[in-house]
Amino acid sequence: MARQWRGLLHEYADRLNITSATPIITLGEGGTPLIPAPALSERTGAKVYVKFEGMNPTGSFKDRGMTMAISKAVEAGAKAVICASTGNTSASAAAYAAYAGITAAVLVPEGKISMGKLSQAVAHNAQILQLQGNFDDCLDIARDLAENYPVHLVNSVNNDRIEGQKTAAYEIVEVLGRAPDFHFIPVGNAGNYTAYHRGYREEITRGATHVLPRMFGFQAAGSAPLVNGAPVLKPETLATAIRIGKPASWDLAIAAKEDSNGYFGAITDEGILAAQRILSADVGVFVEPASAISVAGLLERAEAGAIPKGSVCVLTVTGHGLKDPQYALKRPDGTEVSPEVVAVNTAEIASVLGLAKVK
Ligand SMILES: *Cc1c(COP(=O)(O)O)cnc(C)c1O
């Protein structure tokens, strides 16, 4: 029998807090490809790999944390879970709750989540409420509800989420045979930044690598509290997945940055879209805008001379491009892309394509 990837709670059972009493709620998440990106290596002089987390069951890395969080919630007897979300957490919580046969309630900022993500939460039958506030308000309310009502919180303030997410670092070390020199990653609540650092630290303790990657995290310029050193009251960016002004894992992220000699940088929305285009057109990987900030961050840091030639760089790209396809359909000047209309005529089409006849 061919063996298929069994999801990370089975694959890493010995390294996660699960027992025979834990029901394993899995959709086969994890085991995502680490894709060499020669086009980015050429631009930067580094050895660049892309960890494509859009390949998870609901199209983002959130599934790694959610398999763990929902399994532990069900083990604890939860009948309902709640989360605040910029979109992907709600899509993931809804899918895993559906599999587990429990209720998912999600709070999203009104009008600020992409159509793809909203459609997933609806499809998986979540109870969805649009809050007249931003993500940070949603998280405050979700915490309040979980504290005082019978619902289990599955945001990344729940350590089970971070525990599931750290497995991405295990996979990278397994594939490369070592940890990278630099790890580039988008930062919203900074849960994932924290999770990778934890995973790499564990790999060192286990003796699987000697390298602790420098953790380079990037935020959108209009939503960059960790770069500014202070919360942002009205975060703004088209990269809705990282439109967060008050990161929940602030202290853990600062500790991870200090331990790894890391860095936090800010990228403009234009820079994010340019990087998204480079990744899709030159590497063949289509990601949502928030994810492209890893690429923008690498290009910016390489340009600044901060990345020695030959360094091994891993970029986490967090979510699939189909989540939020509208930006790919716009040119940099804002006009809509609309493919040329042609008649049913081979010669004419060949001429439009610039093809010369060979026989
Ligand atoms: C959630 C999310 C992020 C931010 O992750 P944090 O752990 O909140 O820092 C980045 N990109 C995408 C696509 C996300 O869904």
The ligand as an SDF file (V2000), in Angstrom:
LIG
                    3D

 15 15  0  0  0  0  0  0  0  0999 V2000
   -2.6520   34.6220   10.0890 C   0  0  0  0  0  0  0  0  0  0  0  0
   -1.8510   35.0040    8.9050 C   0  0  0  0  0  0  0  0  0  0  0  0
   -0.6380   35.7180    9.0030 C   0  0  0  0  0  0  0  0  0  0  0  0
   -0.1170   36.2430   10.3050 C   0  0  0  0  0  0  0  0  0  0  0  0
    0.2670   35.2430   11.2040 O   0  0  0  0  0  0  0  0  0  0  0  0
    0.4600   35.6110   12.7500 P   0  0  0  0  0  0  0  0  0  0  0  0
    0.7190   34.3310   13.4160 O   0  0  0  0  0  0  0  0  0  0  0  0
   -0.8200   36.2690   13.1740 O   0  0  0  0  0  0  0  0  0  0  0  0
    1.6060   36.5830   12.8300 O   0  0  0  0  0  0  0  0  0  0  0  0
    0.0770   35.9530    7.8660 C   0  0  0  0  0  0  0  0  0  0  0  0
   -0.3720   35.5470    6.6450 N   0  0  0  0  0  0  0  0  0  0  0  0
   -1.5240   34.8840    6.5160 C   0  0  0  0  0  0  0  0  0  0  0  0
   -1.9580   34.4660    5.1470 C   0  0  0  0  0  0  0  0  0  0  0  0
   -2.3040   34.5910    7.6270 C   0  0  0  0  0  0  0  0  0  0  0  0
   -3.4550   33.9330    7.4640 O   0  0  0  0  0  0  0  0  0  0  0  0
  1  2  1  0
  2  3  1  0
  2 14  2  0
  3  4  1  0
  3 10  2  0
  4  5  1  0
  5  6  1  0
  6  7  2  0
  6  8  1  0
  6  9  1  0
 10 11  1  0
 11 12  2  0
 12 13  1  0
 12 14  1  0
 14 15  1  0
M  END
$$$$
